[in-house]
């Protein structure tokens, strides 16, 4: 089995990380998300892993199969059709798993020797926030369609990003009124407010994808 890879930072879309969803035409419900990469993302390791995994299954002919399109690969560049170009996306891929992925933040967990803190609230990881993911490449052959893709292992929330659904936060939509500070203090009675190419050398094989 191929080793897991930690992706570069990505914008997440369609995050189904806490409840599985059955895709159209699929037999089983799966956890899934789309990972959108900007031009600054270094995808070399991921693309070489796809080629190496294909070679393990199909030998050296895998390179030609990728070139002629007979072997499907996961990286997609039709960002405009998905609206991902608006947030700077240049490539994306969809990843899925039948097992519930772990979701963590970068904040150390004091209860677990400084490991990342688990995120239990599904609203934290929304479409548009920035994440990294642990993924693993594998080959598939389903109903005559052969390919190589990535399965989803786990996700790490990095920071907030632009909501892909166009939703704004309350702080962005409303103005504050300094004159209301005293009134708010009276209301809270002093209490704290709630926290609201053709060569096959490894130096250019990733260009195939």
Long-range contacts (C-beta under 8 A, 24 or more apart in sequence): 1-136, 1-138, 2-49, 2-52, 2-53, 2-56, 2-136, 2-137, 2-138, 3-136, 4-134, 4-135, 4-136, 4-153, 5-45, 5-46, 5-49, 5-134, 5-135, 5-136, 5-137, 5-150, 6-132, 6-133, 6-134, 7-35, 7-37, 7-46, 7-132, 7-133, 7-134, 7-135, 8-37, 8-41, 8-42, 8-43, 8-132, 9-41, 9-130, 9-131, 9-132, 9-158, 10-35, 10-36, 10-37, 10-41, 10-130, 10-131, 10-132, 10-133, 11-35, 11-36, 11-37, 11-38, 11-84, 11-87, 11-88, 11-89, 11-128, 11-129, 11-130, 11-131, 11-161, 11-164, 12-36, 12-125, 12-126, 12-127, 12-128, 12-129, 12-130, 12-131, 12-155, 13-82, 13-84, 13-92, 13-127, 13-128, 13-164, 14-127, 15-122, 15-125, 15-126, 15-127, 15-155, 17-100, 17-101, 17-103, 17-122, 17-125, 17-155, 18-100, 18-103, 18-122, 19-122, 20-98, 20-100, 28-98, 30-96, 30-97, 30-98, 31-96, 31-97, 31-98, 31-99, 31-100, 31-101, 31-152, 32-94, 32-95, 32-96, 32-97, 32-152, 33-94, 33-95, 33-133, 33-152, 33-155, 34-82, 34-92, 34-93, 34-94, 34-95, 35-92, 35-93, 35-94, 35-95, 35-131, 35-133, 36-79, 36-84, 36-87, 36-89, 36-91, 36-92, 37-89, 37-90, 37-91, 37-92, 38-87, 38-88, 38-89, 38-90, 39-88, 39-90, 41-91, 43-75, 43-91, 43-206, 44-206, 46-135, 46-137, 46-150, 47-75, 47-205, 47-206, 47-208, 47-209, 48-202, 48-205, 48-206, 49-137, 50-74, 50-75, 50-137, 50-148, 50-149, 50-150, 50-209, 51-205, 51-206, 51-208, 51-209, 52-137, 53-137, 53-138, 53-139, 53-148, 54-139, 54-148, 56-139, 57-139, 57-148, 58-139, 60-200, 63-200, 63-205, 63-208, 65-146, 66-208, 66-209, 67-208, 70-146, 71-146, 71-147, 71-148, 72-145, 72-146, 72-147, 72-148, 72-149, 73-147, 73-148, 73-149, 73-208, 73-209, 74-147, 74-148, 74-149, 74-150, 75-209, 83-164, 87-128, 87-161, 87-162, 87-164, 93-149, 93-150, 95-133, 95-135, 95-149, 95-150, 95-151, 95-152, 96-151, 96-152, 97-151, 97-152, 97-153, 101-152, 101-153, 101-154, 101-155, 102-153, 102-154, 102-155, 103-154, 103-155, 103-156, 103-157, 104-154, 104-155, 104-156, 104-157, 105-156, 105-157, 106-156, 106-157, 106-158, 116-156, 119-157, 124-157, 125-155, 125-157, 126-163, 127-163, 127-164, 127-165, 128-161, 128-162, 128-163, 128-164, 128-165, 129-157, 129-158, 129-159, 129-160, 129-161, 130-157, 130-158, 130-159, 130-160, 130-161, 131-155, 131-156, 131-157, 131-158, 132-156, 132-158
